[in-house]
Amino acid sequence: MVVTTVSASCKRKDMIREAKRKRVADGIRSGEIKTGKGLNQESSLLRSGDTRWGSHHATIISVLKLFPEVVDVLCYVKEEGDSIQQRSSAKGILSYFKKLEFIFYALLMEEILGLTNSLSKHLQKKNQDLLEASSLINGTKQALNDLRQNGFEDLLKKVTSFCETNHIEVLDMMGSYGNPRKRRNVVTNRHHFEIEIFNTVLDMQIQELGNRFNEVSTTLVGNMSGLNPCNGFSKFDISTIVAFSEMYPVDFTMNERACILGELKVFYYSVKEDERFAKLDGMGHLARLMVETGKDLSFPLFYRILKLALVLPVSTATVERCFSKMKLIKTNLRNRMGDEYLNNAMVCAVERETFDEVTNEDVMERFKNMKDRRGEF
């Protein structure tokens, strides 16, 4: 809503750029802002999108970075807006912007999204390193827990400094929060910001991460990564593969379990020096090559473990990319999900890497062979 109000016209965008230019020039003259290559570049408010995970982090950073300019534009819209709705909307946003509570929320979310940003980017990759993903999940959980235990004082200092810089009233943390007459149980400002906001928001984040990536699933992914045959089986780990097989007790008998370790060792040494297995690009490639060379019959237990890993569903952010493409493709001319033309257009847009290899001549030849035509291509 803030970005929509402030960036609704080119005039307002120009006002932000001009105000930022003046602030930087004044800061350089006073010595508060340093100059150098790549510093003090022109910036603008970034709009967040529901289909792009990292966009909210970038939006919060841009709003905080351009906070004085955003306030100036909101003041302008409040007085000179084209309609009553615009003026009242700007007035409401401006009123909340000038409260310490908004700054606290904004800086807290900037901190949280900054900690989860690396994990978010990694989960959007098509070719995921499962071991690295598991490591990032555990690291993110620990970082969020550390922030909850030890981060409030540092965050409060950042909030206080930001408020003083931008002439926002700083509250006494030991004072009563809100109107004591309207609250049955009077609490201090510190209790409100630390317990009711800081701890609550972080508990929700930590709990959600725990629900999405519980200990069993991260252990499973970590053990499965030992099957990685890339770079000459450099990440091939027999102990984690054995641990992975133990997570499927119904698929192996007691006698088979006793033979797994020995079979894995023999398999590793038999393929390590085999040139046919030197340039594998994943577990799927390894499974196909084992069938082609007959090693699926020589090492049936390992091949069964490999099949269990391959049928384990590992989701990526492909859905997010599909929705991003759909926003570009779905127009008034293509407005039904069931339309065959829309489906075909989506496939071409999403699987661009595959269609880059299709030449115009191939398309024309296929079109030509669909039926007899009078004209020649």
CYANA upper distance limits for C-alpha pairs under 8 A (distance plus 0.5 A):
  1 MET  CA      5 THR  CA      6.62
  2 VAL  CA      6 VAL  CA      6.56
  2 VAL  CA     93 ILE  CA      7.73
  3 VAL  CA      7 SER  CA      6.10
  3 VAL  CA      8 ALA  CA      8.31
  3 VAL  CA     45 LEU  CA      7.03
  3 VAL  CA     46 LEU  CA      7.91
  3 VAL  CA     47 ARG  CA      6.82
  4 THR  CA      8 ALA  CA      5.97
  5 THR  CA     74 LEU  CA      8.32
  5 THR  CA     86 GLN  CA      8.13
  5 THR  CA     90 ALA  CA      7.58
  6 VAL  CA     12 ARG  CA      6.77
  6 VAL  CA     13 LYS  CA      7.80
  6 VAL  CA     70 VAL  CA      7.26
  6 VAL  CA     73 VAL  CA      6.81
  6 VAL  CA     74 LEU  CA      7.11
  7 SER  CA     12 ARG  CA      6.44
  7 SER  CA     13 LYS  CA      6.07
  7 SER  CA     45 LEU  CA      8.12
  8 ALA  CA     12 ARG  CA      7.50
  8 ALA  CA     13 LYS  CA      8.47
  9 SER  CA     13 LYS  CA      7.05
 10 CYS  CA     14 ASP  CA      6.61
 11 LYS  CA     15 MET  CA      6.71
 12 ARG  CA     16 ILE  CA      6.91
 12 ARG  CA     73 VAL  CA      7.03
 13 LYS  CA     17 ARG  CA      6.93
 13 LYS  CA     44 SER  CA      8.14
 14 ASP  CA     18 GLU  CA      6.56
 15 MET  CA     19 ALA  CA      6.50
 15 MET  CA     69 GLU  CA      8.29
 15 MET  CA     73 VAL  CA      7.43
 16 ILE  CA     20 LYS  CA      6.54
 16 ILE  CA     44 SER  CA      8.07
 16 ILE  CA     66 LEU  CA      8.36
 16 ILE  CA     69 GLU  CA      5.76
 16 ILE  CA     70 VAL  CA      7.30
 16 ILE  CA     73 VAL  CA      7.50
 17 ARG  CA     21 ARG  CA      6.60
 17 ARG  CA     42 GLU  CA      7.62
 17 ARG  CA     43 SER  CA      7.94
 17 ARG  CA     44 SER  CA      7.87
 18 GLU  CA     22 LYS  CA      6.78
 19 ALA  CA     23 ARG  CA      6.70
 19 ALA  CA     69 GLU  CA      6.28
 20 LYS  CA     24 VAL  CA      6.64
 20 LYS  CA     66 LEU  CA      7.81
 20 LYS  CA     69 GLU  CA      6.87
 21 ARG  CA     25 ALA  CA      6.63
 21 ARG  CA     42 GLU  CA      8.48
 22 LYS  CA     26 ASP  CA      6.60
 23 ARG  CA     27 GLY  CA      6.59
 24 VAL  CA     28 ILE  CA      6.62
 24 VAL  CA     33 ILE  CA      7.50
 24 VAL  CA     40 ASN  CA      7.66
 25 ALA  CA     29 ARG  CA      6.79
 26 ASP  CA     30 SER  CA      6.73
 27 GLY  CA     31 GLY  CA      6.46
 27 GLY  CA     32 GLU  CA      5.47
 27 GLY  CA     33 ILE  CA      5.45
 28 ILE  CA     32 GLU  CA      6.62
 28 ILE  CA     33 ILE  CA      5.40
 28 ILE  CA     34 LYS  CA      6.85
 28 ILE  CA     35 THR  CA      7.73
 34 LYS  CA     39 LEU  CA      8.36
 35 THR  CA     39 LEU  CA      6.67
 35 THR  CA     40 ASN  CA      7.81
 43 SER  CA     62 SER  CA      8.37
 44 SER  CA     62 SER  CA      7.42
 44 SER  CA     66 LEU  CA      8.23
 45 LEU  CA     59 THR  CA      7.20
 45 LEU  CA     62 SER  CA      5.87
 45 LEU  CA     63 VAL  CA      6.81
 45 LEU  CA     66 LEU  CA      8.13
 46 LEU  CA     55 SER  CA      8.30
 46 LEU  CA     58 ALA  CA      7.13
 46 LEU  CA     59 THR  CA      5.45
 46 LEU  CA     62 SER  CA      6.85
 47 ARG  CA     55 SER  CA      7.70
 47 ARG  CA     56 HIS  CA      8.41
 47 ARG  CA     59 THR  CA      6.45
 48 SER  CA     52 ARG  CA      8.09
 48 SER  CA     55 SER  CA      5.23
 48 SER  CA     56 HIS  CA      5.55
 48 SER  CA     58 ALA  CA      8.17
 48 SER  CA     59 THR  CA      6.37
 49 GLY  CA     53 TRP  CA      8.20
 49 GLY  CA     55 SER  CA      6.58
 49 GLY  CA     56 HIS  CA      7.80
 51 THR  CA    320 GLU  CA      6.02
 51 THR  CA    321 ARG  CA      8.14
 51 THR  CA    323 PHE  CA      6.97
 51 THR  CA    324 SER  CA      6.63
 52 ARG  CA    320 GLU  CA      7.37
 52 ARG  CA    324 SER  CA      8.22
 53 TRP  CA    120 SER  CA      7.49
 54 GLY  CA     58 ALA  CA      7.21
 54 GLY  CA    117 ASN  CA      7.30
 54 GLY  CA    120 SER  CA      7.70
 54 GLY  CA    121 LYS  CA      8.08
 55 SER  CA     59 THR  CA      6.63
 56 HIS  CA     60 ILE  CA      6.74
 57 HIS  CA     61 ILE  CA      6.83
 57 HIS  CA    109 MET  CA      8.40
 57 HIS  CA    110 GLU  CA      6.76
 57 HIS  CA    113 LEU  CA      6.25
 57 HIS  CA    114 GLY  CA      7.54
 57 HIS  CA    117 ASN  CA      8.47
 58 ALA  CA     62 SER  CA      6.69
 59 THR  CA     63 VAL  CA      6.69
 60 ILE  CA     64 LEU  CA      6.72
 60 ILE  CA    106 ALA  CA      7.19
 60 ILE  CA    109 MET  CA      8.38
 60 ILE  CA    110 GLU  CA      6.88
 61 ILE  CA     65 LYS  CA      6.50
 61 ILE  CA    110 GLU  CA      7.36
 62 SER  CA     66 LEU  CA      6.54
 63 VAL  CA     67 PHE  CA      6.08
 63 VAL  CA     70 VAL  CA      7.87
 64 LEU  CA    106 ALA  CA      8.33
 66 LEU  CA     70 VAL  CA      6.55
 67 PHE  CA     71 VAL  CA      6.72
 68 PRO  CA     72 ASP  CA      6.84
 68 PRO  CA    166 ASN  CA      7.49
 69 GLU  CA     73 VAL  CA      6.83
 70 VAL  CA     74 LEU  CA      6.66
 71 VAL  CA     75 CYS  CA      6.67
 71 VAL  CA     94 LEU  CA      7.25
 71 VAL  CA     97 PHE  CA      8.29
 72 ASP  CA     76 TYR  CA      6.83
 73 VAL  CA     77 VAL  CA      6.70
 74 LEU  CA     78 LYS  CA      6.46
 74 LEU  CA     90 ALA  CA      5.98
 74 LEU  CA     91 LYS  CA      7.89
 74 LEU  CA     93 ILE  CA      8.30
 74 LEU  CA     94 LEU  CA      6.77
 75 CYS  CA     79 GLU  CA      6.93
 75 CYS  CA     90 ALA  CA      7.88
 75 CYS  CA     91 LYS  CA      8.13
 75 CYS  CA     94 LEU  CA      7.83
 76 TYR  CA     80 GLU  CA      6.18
 76 TYR  CA     81 GLY  CA      7.79
 77 VAL  CA     81 GLY  CA      4.90
 77 VAL  CA     86 GLN  CA      7.50
 77 VAL  CA     87 ARG  CA      6.34
 77 VAL  CA     90 ALA  CA      6.64
 78 LYS  CA     86 GLN  CA      7.84
 78 LYS  CA     87 ARG  CA      4.83
 78 LYS  CA     88 SER  CA      7.29
 78 LYS  CA     89 SER  CA      8.37
 78 LYS  CA     90 ALA  CA      5.73
 78 LYS  CA     91 LYS  CA      5.97
 79 GLU  CA     87 ARG  CA      7.13
 80 GLU  CA     87 ARG  CA      7.86
 81 GLY  CA     86 GLN  CA      6.14
 81 GLY  CA     87 ARG  CA      5.65
 82 ASP  CA     86 GLN  CA      7.17
 82 ASP  CA     87 ARG  CA      8.10
 83 SER  CA     87 ARG  CA      6.87
 84 ILE  CA     88 SER  CA      6.51
 85 GLN  CA     89 SER  CA      6.47
 86 GLN  CA     90 ALA  CA      6.60
 87 ARG  CA     91 LYS  CA      6.61
 88 SER  CA     92 GLY  CA      6.71
 89 SER  CA     93 ILE  CA      6.76
 90 ALA  CA     94 LEU  CA      6.42
 91 LYS  CA     95 SER  CA      6.61
 92 GLY  CA     96 TYR  CA      6.96
 93 ILE  CA     97 PHE  CA      6.49
 94 LEU  CA     98 LYS  CA      6.87
 95 SER  CA     99 LYS  CA      7.64
 96 TYR  CA    102 PHE  CA      6.99
 97 PHE  CA    102 PHE  CA      6.51
 97 PHE  CA    103 ILE  CA      7.96
 98 LYS  CA    102 PHE  CA      8.06
 98 LYS  CA    168 ILE  CA      6.31
 98 LYS  CA    169 GLU  CA      8.38
 99 LYS  CA    103 ILE  CA      7.42
 99 LYS  CA    168 ILE  CA      7.13
 99 LYS  CA    169 GLU  CA      7.61
100 LEU  CA    104 PHE  CA      6.61
100 LEU  CA    159 VAL  CA      8.05
100 LEU  CA    163 CYS  CA      7.41
100 LEU  CA    168 ILE  CA      7.36
100 LEU  CA    169 GLU  CA      7.36
100 LEU  CA    170 VAL  CA      7.06
100 LEU  CA    171 LEU  CA      7.94
101 GLU  CA    105 TYR  CA      6.74
102 PHE  CA    106 ALA  CA      6.57
103 ILE  CA    107 LEU  CA      6.56
103 ILE  CA    159 VAL  CA      6.85
103 ILE  CA    162 PHE  CA      8.34
103 ILE  CA    163 CYS  CA      8.07
104 PHE  CA    108 LEU  CA      6.48
104 PHE  CA    156 LEU  CA      8.20
104 PHE  CA    159 VAL  CA      6.41
105 TYR  CA    109 MET  CA      6.61
106 ALA  CA    110 GLU  CA      6.63
107 LEU  CA    111 GLU  CA      6.68
107 LEU  CA    155 LEU  CA      7.97
107 LEU  CA    158 LYS  CA      8.40
107 LEU  CA    159 VAL  CA      7.59
108 LEU  CA    112 ILE  CA      6.77
108 LEU  CA    155 LEU  CA      7.71
108 LEU  CA    198 PHE  CA      8.05
109 MET  CA    113 LEU  CA      6.36
110 GLU  CA    114 GLY  CA      6.39
111 GLU  CA    115 LEU  CA      6.92
112 ILE  CA    116 THR  CA      6.92
112 ILE  CA    144 LEU  CA      7.84
112 ILE  CA    202 LEU  CA      8.48
113 LEU  CA    117 ASN  CA      6.23
114 GLY  CA    118 SER  CA      8.35
115 LEU  CA    140 THR  CA      6.98
115 LEU  CA    143 ALA  CA      7.51
115 LEU  CA    144 LEU  CA      7.80
116 THR  CA    120 SER  CA      6.62
116 THR  CA    140 THR  CA      6.73
117 ASN  CA    121 LYS  CA      6.68
118 SER  CA    122 HIS  CA      6.73
118 SER  CA    136 LEU  CA      8.17
119 LEU  CA    123 LEU  CA      6.69
119 LEU  CA    133 ALA  CA      7.73
119 LEU  CA    136 LEU  CA      6.33
119 LEU  CA    137 ILE  CA      7.19
119 LEU  CA    140 THR  CA      7.83
120 SER  CA    124 GLN  CA      7.09
121 LYS  CA    125 LYS  CA      7.50
122 HIS  CA    128 GLN  CA      7.76
122 HIS  CA    133 ALA  CA      7.41
123 LEU  CA    128 GLN  CA      7.69
123 LEU  CA    133 ALA  CA      7.76
123 LEU  CA    316 THR  CA      6.60
123 LEU  CA    317 ALA  CA      6.99
124 GLN  CA    316 THR  CA      6.54
124 GLN  CA    317 ALA  CA      5.17
124 GLN  CA    318 THR  CA      7.87
125 LYS  CA    316 THR  CA      7.56
125 LYS  CA    317 ALA  CA      7.65
126 LYS  CA    316 THR  CA      7.08
126 LYS  CA    317 ALA  CA      8.05
126 LYS  CA    318 THR  CA      7.87
128 GLN  CA    133 ALA  CA      7.90
129 ASP  CA    133 ALA  CA      6.67
129 ASP  CA    225 SER  CA      8.40
130 LEU  CA    134 SER  CA      6.65
130 LEU  CA    221 VAL  CA      6.66
130 LEU  CA    222 GLY  CA      7.29
130 LEU  CA    224 MET  CA      8.44
130 LEU  CA    225 SER  CA      6.39
131 LEU  CA    135 SER  CA      6.73
131 LEU  CA    221 VAL  CA      7.33
131 LEU  CA    222 GLY  CA      5.72
131 LEU  CA    225 SER  CA      6.01
132 GLU  CA    136 LEU  CA      6.57
133 ALA  CA    137 ILE  CA      6.67
134 SER  CA    138 ASN  CA      6.91
134 SER  CA    218 THR  CA      6.09
134 SER  CA    219 THR  CA      8.37
134 SER  CA    221 VAL  CA      7.18
134 SER  CA    222 GLY  CA      6.64
135 SER  CA    139 GLY  CA      6.59
136 LEU  CA    140 THR  CA      6.45
137 ILE  CA    141 LYS  CA      6.77
137 ILE  CA    213 PHE  CA      7.94
137 ILE  CA    218 THR  CA      8.46
138 ASN  CA    142 GLN  CA      6.77
139 GLY  CA    143 ALA  CA      6.62
140 THR  CA    144 LEU  CA      6.67
141 LYS  CA    145 ASN  CA      6.71
141 LYS  CA    206 ILE  CA      6.99
141 LYS  CA    209 LEU  CA      7.73
142 GLN  CA    146 ASP  CA      6.58
143 ALA  CA    147 LEU  CA      6.66
144 LEU  CA    148 ARG  CA      6.74
144 LEU  CA    202 LEU  CA      7.55
144 LEU  CA    206 ILE  CA      7.28
145 ASN  CA    149 GLN  CA      6.76
145 ASN  CA    202 LEU  CA      8.50
145 ASN  CA    206 ILE  CA      7.88
146 ASP  CA    150 ASN  CA      6.38
146 ASP  CA    151 GLY  CA      7.60
147 LEU  CA    151 GLY  CA      4.90
147 LEU  CA    152 PHE  CA      7.88
148 ARG  CA    152 PHE  CA      7.58
148 ARG  CA    198 PHE  CA      8.08
148 ARG  CA    199 ASN  CA      6.82
148 ARG  CA    202 LEU  CA      6.89
151 GLY  CA    155 LEU  CA      6.66
152 PHE  CA    156 LEU  CA      6.54
152 PHE  CA    194 GLU  CA      7.38
152 PHE  CA    198 PHE  CA      7.85
153 GLU  CA    157 LYS  CA      6.79
154 ASP  CA    158 LYS  CA      6.90
155 LEU  CA    159 VAL  CA      6.69
156 LEU  CA    160 THR  CA      6.59
157 LYS  CA    161 SER  CA      6.58
158 LYS  CA    162 PHE  CA      6.57
159 VAL  CA    163 CYS  CA      6.62
160 THR  CA    164 GLU  CA      6.66
160 THR  CA    170 VAL  CA      6.96
161 SER  CA    165 THR  CA      6.67
162 PHE  CA    166 ASN  CA      6.74
163 CYS  CA    167 HIS  CA      6.33
163 CYS  CA    168 ILE  CA      5.14
163 CYS  CA    169 GLU  CA      7.22
163 CYS  CA    170 VAL  CA      7.04
164 GLU  CA    168 ILE  CA      6.55
164 GLU  CA    169 GLU  CA      8.00
164 GLU  CA    170 VAL  CA      7.81
171 LEU  CA    175 GLY  CA      8.17
171 LEU  CA    189 ASN  CA      8.03
172 ASP  CA    189 ASN  CA      7.56
173 MET  CA    188 THR  CA      7.07
173 MET  CA    189 ASN  CA      5.22
173 MET  CA    190 ARG  CA      5.16
174 MET  CA    188 THR  CA      5.93
174 MET  CA    189 ASN  CA      6.53
174 MET  CA    190 ARG  CA      6.72
175 GLY  CA    188 THR  CA      5.84
175 GLY  CA    189 ASN  CA      6.35
176 SER  CA    180 PRO  CA      7.27
176 SER  CA    186 VAL  CA      7.11
176 SER  CA    187 VAL  CA      6.26
176 SER  CA    188 THR  CA      4.87
176 SER  CA    189 ASN  CA      6.26
177 TYR  CA    186 VAL  CA      7.76
177 TYR  CA    187 VAL  CA      6.42
177 TYR  CA    188 THR  CA      5.70
177 TYR  CA    189 ASN  CA      5.17
177 TYR  CA    192 HIS  CA      7.50
178 GLY  CA    183 ARG  CA      8.43
179 ASN  CA    183 ARG  CA      7.21
180 PRO  CA    184 ARG  CA      8.26
180 PRO  CA    186 VAL  CA      6.32
187 VAL  CA    191 HIS  CA      6.75
187 VAL  CA    192 HIS  CA      7.33
188 THR  CA    192 HIS  CA      6.89
189 ASN  CA    193 PHE  CA      6.69
190 ARG  CA    194 GLU  CA      6.25
190 ARG  CA    195 ILE  CA      8.37
191 HIS  CA    195 ILE  CA      5.82
191 HIS  CA    196 GLU  CA      7.34
192 HIS  CA    196 GLU  CA      5.41
192 HIS  CA    197 ILE  CA      6.97
193 PHE  CA    197 ILE  CA      5.57
193 PHE  CA    198 PHE  CA      6.49
194 GLU  CA    198 PHE  CA      5.31
194 GLU  CA    199 ASN  CA      6.56
195 ILE  CA    199 ASN  CA      5.62
195 ILE  CA    200 THR  CA      7.05
196 GLU  CA    200 THR  CA      6.22
197 ILE  CA    201 VAL  CA      6.38
198 PHE  CA    202 LEU  CA      6.79
199 ASN  CA    203 ASP  CA      6.41
200 THR  CA    204 MET  CA      6.76
201 VAL  CA    205 GLN  CA      6.89
202 LEU  CA    206 ILE  CA      6.58
203 ASP  CA    207 GLN  CA      6.42
204 MET  CA    208 GLU  CA      6.53
205 GLN  CA    209 LEU  CA      6.73
206 ILE  CA    210 GLY  CA      6.62
207 GLN  CA    211 ASN  CA      6.63
208 GLU  CA    212 ARG  CA      6.61
209 LEU  CA    213 PHE  CA      6.25
209 LEU  CA    214 ASN  CA      8.15
210 GLY  CA    214 ASN  CA      5.46
210 GLY  CA    215 GLU  CA      8.28
213 PHE  CA    217 SER  CA      6.62
213 PHE  CA    218 THR  CA      6.74
214 ASN  CA    218 THR  CA      6.84
215 GLU  CA    219 THR  CA      6.52
216 VAL  CA    220 LEU  CA      6.56
217 SER  CA    221 VAL  CA      6.65
218 THR  CA    222 GLY  CA      6.54
219 THR  CA    223 ASN  CA      6.60
220 LEU  CA    224 MET  CA      6.57
220 LEU  CA    244 PHE  CA      7.07
220 LEU  CA    247 MET  CA      8.28
221 VAL  CA    225 SER  CA      6.76
222 GLY  CA    226 GLY  CA      7.83
222 GLY  CA    240 THR  CA      8.27
223 ASN  CA    240 THR  CA      5.22
223 ASN  CA    241 ILE  CA      6.50
223 ASN  CA    243 ALA  CA      6.96
223 ASN  CA    244 PHE  CA      5.67
224 MET  CA    228 ASN  CA      8.46
224 MET  CA    240 THR  CA      7.77
224 MET  CA    241 ILE  CA      7.13
224 MET  CA    244 PHE  CA      6.66
224 MET  CA    309 ALA  CA      6.97
225 SER  CA    235 LYS  CA      8.43
226 GLY  CA    235 LYS  CA      6.67
226 GLY  CA    236 PHE  CA      5.52
226 GLY  CA    237 ASP  CA      5.14
226 GLY  CA    238 ILE  CA      7.50
226 GLY  CA    240 THR  CA      6.15
226 GLY  CA    241 ILE  CA      6.25
227 LEU  CA    235 LYS  CA      8.05
227 LEU  CA    236 PHE  CA      6.02
227 LEU  CA    237 ASP  CA      7.39
227 LEU  CA    241 ILE  CA      7.04
227 LEU  CA    283 MET  CA      7.51
227 LEU  CA    306 LEU  CA      7.95
228 ASN  CA    233 PHE  CA      7.22
228 ASN  CA    235 LYS  CA      6.40
228 ASN  CA    236 PHE  CA      6.20
228 ASN  CA    282 GLY  CA      6.89
228 ASN  CA    283 MET  CA      6.77
229 PRO  CA    233 PHE  CA      4.81
229 PRO  CA    234 SER  CA      7.68
229 PRO  CA    235 LYS  CA      7.36
229 PRO  CA    236 PHE  CA      6.67
229 PRO  CA    280 LEU  CA      6.76
229 PRO  CA    281 ASP  CA      7.74
229 PRO  CA    282 GLY  CA      6.64
229 PRO  CA    283 MET  CA      7.08
229 PRO  CA    286 LEU  CA      7.58
230 CYS  CA    234 SER  CA      7.35
230 CYS  CA    235 LYS  CA      7.82
230 CYS  CA    279 LYS  CA      7.46
230 CYS  CA    280 LEU  CA      5.94
230 CYS  CA    281 ASP  CA      6.00
230 CYS  CA    282 GLY  CA      6.71
231 ASN  CA    235 LYS  CA      8.41
231 ASN  CA    278 ALA  CA      7.72
231 ASN  CA    279 LYS  CA      7.33
231 ASN  CA    280 LEU  CA      7.90
232 GLY  CA    272 LYS  CA      7.13
232 GLY  CA    277 PHE  CA      7.85
232 GLY  CA    278 ALA  CA      5.65
232 GLY  CA    279 LYS  CA      7.30
232 GLY  CA    280 LEU  CA      8.10
233 PHE  CA    272 LYS  CA      7.45
237 ASP  CA    241 ILE  CA      6.88
238 ILE  CA    242 VAL  CA      6.73
238 ILE  CA    261 LEU  CA      7.98
238 ILE  CA    264 LEU  CA      7.08
238 ILE  CA    265 LYS  CA      7.87
239 SER  CA    243 ALA  CA      6.80
240 THR  CA    244 PHE  CA      6.53
241 ILE  CA    245 SER  CA      6.79
242 VAL  CA    246 GLU  CA      6.87
242 VAL  CA    260 ILE  CA      7.72
242 VAL  CA    261 LEU  CA      7.37
243 ALA  CA    247 MET  CA      7.27
244 PHE  CA    248 TYR  CA      7.96
245 SER  CA    249 PRO  CA      7.91
245 SER  CA    305 ILE  CA      6.90
248 TYR  CA    252 PHE  CA      7.87
249 PRO  CA    253 THR  CA      8.28
252 PHE  CA    256 GLU  CA      6.33
252 PHE  CA    257 ARG  CA      6.79
253 THR  CA    257 ARG  CA      6.77
254 MET  CA    258 ALA  CA      6.98
255 ASN  CA    259 CYS  CA      7.16
256 GLU  CA    260 ILE  CA      6.77
256 GLU  CA    301 LEU  CA      7.94
257 ARG  CA    261 LEU  CA      8.32
259 CYS  CA    263 GLU  CA      6.71
260 ILE  CA    264 LEU  CA      6.62
260 ILE  CA    301 LEU  CA      6.97
260 ILE  CA    302 PHE  CA      7.83
261 LEU  CA    265 LYS  CA      6.93
262 GLY  CA    266 VAL  CA      6.86
263 GLU  CA    267 PHE  CA      6.56
263 GLU  CA    299 PHE  CA      7.15
263 GLU  CA    301 LEU  CA      8.02
263 GLU  CA    302 PHE  CA      7.77
264 LEU  CA    268 TYR  CA      6.60
264 LEU  CA    302 PHE  CA      7.12
265 LYS  CA    269 TYR  CA      6.94
266 VAL  CA    270 SER  CA      6.55
267 PHE  CA    271 VAL  CA      6.75
267 PHE  CA    299 PHE  CA      7.55
268 TYR  CA    272 LYS  CA      6.38
269 TYR  CA    273 GLU  CA      7.69
270 SER  CA    274 ASP  CA      7.39
271 VAL  CA    277 PHE  CA      6.66
272 LYS  CA    277 PHE  CA      7.89
272 LYS  CA    278 ALA  CA      8.02
273 GLU  CA    278 ALA  CA      8.27
274 ASP  CA    278 ALA  CA      7.17
275 GLU  CA    279 LYS  CA      8.43
277 PHE  CA    286 LEU  CA      8.08
277 PHE  CA    289 LEU  CA      8.26
280 LEU  CA    285 HIS  CA      6.59
280 LEU  CA    286 LEU  CA      6.92
281 ASP  CA    285 HIS  CA      6.79
281 ASP  CA    286 LEU  CA      8.45
282 GLY  CA    286 LEU  CA      6.93
283 MET  CA    287 ALA  CA      6.70
283 MET  CA    306 LEU  CA      7.76
283 MET  CA    310 LEU  CA      7.69
284 GLY  CA    288 ARG  CA      6.85
284 GLY  CA    310 LEU  CA      7.51
285 HIS  CA    289 LEU  CA      6.70
286 LEU  CA    290 MET  CA      6.61
287 ALA  CA    291 VAL  CA      6.97
287 ALA  CA    296 ASP  CA      8.44
287 ALA  CA    303 TYR  CA      7.73
287 ALA  CA    306 LEU  CA      7.54
287 ALA  CA    307 LYS  CA      8.22
288 ARG  CA    292 GLU  CA      6.82
289 LEU  CA    293 THR  CA      6.57
290 MET  CA    294 GLY  CA      6.32
290 MET  CA    295 LYS  CA      5.30
290 MET  CA    296 ASP  CA      5.74
291 VAL  CA    295 LYS  CA      6.81
291 VAL  CA    296 ASP  CA      5.95
291 VAL  CA    297 LEU  CA      8.49
294 GLY  CA    298 SER  CA      7.32
295 LYS  CA    299 PHE  CA      6.32
295 LYS  CA    300 PRO  CA      8.43
296 ASP  CA    300 PRO  CA      5.90
296 ASP  CA    302 PHE  CA      8.43
296 ASP  CA    303 TYR  CA      6.06
299 PHE  CA    303 TYR  CA      6.75
300 PRO  CA    304 ARG  CA      6.61
301 LEU  CA    305 ILE  CA      6.85
302 PHE  CA    306 LEU  CA      6.67
303 TYR  CA    307 LYS  CA      6.72
304 ARG  CA    308 LEU  CA      6.81
305 ILE  CA    309 ALA  CA      6.89
306 LEU  CA    310 LEU  CA      6.75
307 LYS  CA    311 VAL  CA      6.77
308 LEU  CA    312 LEU  CA      6.97
317 ALA  CA    321 ARG  CA      7.23
318 THR  CA    322 CYS  CA      6.71
319 VAL  CA    323 PHE  CA      6.81
320 GLU  CA    324 SER  CA      6.79
321 ARG  CA    325 LYS  CA      6.78
321 ARG  CA    350 VAL  CA      7.69
322 CYS  CA    326 MET  CA      6.61
322 CYS  CA    346 MET  CA      8.12
322 CYS  CA    350 VAL  CA      6.66
323 PHE  CA    327 LYS  CA      6.88
324 SER  CA    328 LEU  CA      7.54
325 LYS  CA    329 ILE  CA      6.76
325 LYS  CA    346 MET  CA      7.62
325 LYS  CA    349 ALA  CA      7.10
325 LYS  CA    350 VAL  CA      7.25
326 MET  CA    330 LYS  CA      5.97
326 MET  CA    346 MET  CA      7.36
329 ILE  CA    334 ARG  CA      7.95
329 ILE  CA    342 LEU  CA      8.21
329 ILE  CA    345 ALA  CA      7.86
329 ILE  CA    346 MET  CA      7.75
330 LYS  CA    334 ARG  CA      5.79
330 LYS  CA    335 ASN  CA      6.18
330 LYS  CA    342 LEU  CA      7.90
331 THR  CA    335 ASN  CA      6.17
334 ARG  CA    339 ASP  CA      8.01
334 ARG  CA    341 TYR  CA      8.22
334 ARG  CA    342 LEU  CA      6.49
335 ASN  CA    342 LEU  CA      8.49
336 ARG  CA    342 LEU  CA      7.92
337 MET  CA    342 LEU  CA      7.26
337 MET  CA    343 ASN  CA      7.74
338 GLY  CA    342 LEU  CA      8.08
338 GLY  CA    343 ASN  CA      7.93
339 ASP  CA    343 ASN  CA      6.93
340 GLU  CA    344 ASN  CA      6.66
341 TYR  CA    345 ALA  CA      6.59
342 LEU  CA    346 MET  CA      6.60
343 ASN  CA    347 VAL  CA      6.82
344 ASN  CA    348 CYS  CA      6.86
345 ALA  CA    349 ALA  CA      6.72
346 MET  CA    350 VAL  CA      6.46
347 VAL  CA    351 GLU  CA      6.26
348 CYS  CA    352 ARG  CA      6.42
348 CYS  CA    355 PHE  CA      7.03
351 GLU  CA    355 PHE  CA      7.01
352 ARG  CA    356 ASP  CA      6.53
353 GLU  CA    357 GLU  CA      7.92
354 THR  CA    358 VAL  CA      8.03
358 VAL  CA    362 ASP  CA      7.00
358 VAL  CA    363 VAL  CA      7.99
359 THR  CA    363 VAL  CA      7.20
360 ASN  CA    364 MET  CA      6.70
361 GLU  CA    365 GLU  CA      6.51
362 ASP  CA    366 ARG  CA      6.68
363 VAL  CA    367 PHE  CA      6.63
364 MET  CA    368 LYS  CA      6.48
364 MET  CA    377 PHE  CA      8.36
365 GLU  CA    369 ASN  CA      6.73
366 ARG  CA    370 MET  CA      6.91
367 PHE  CA    371 LYS  CA      8.40
368 LYS  CA    372 ASP  CA      7.81
368 LYS  CA    373 ARG  CA      8.03
368 LYS  CA    377 PHE  CA      8.39
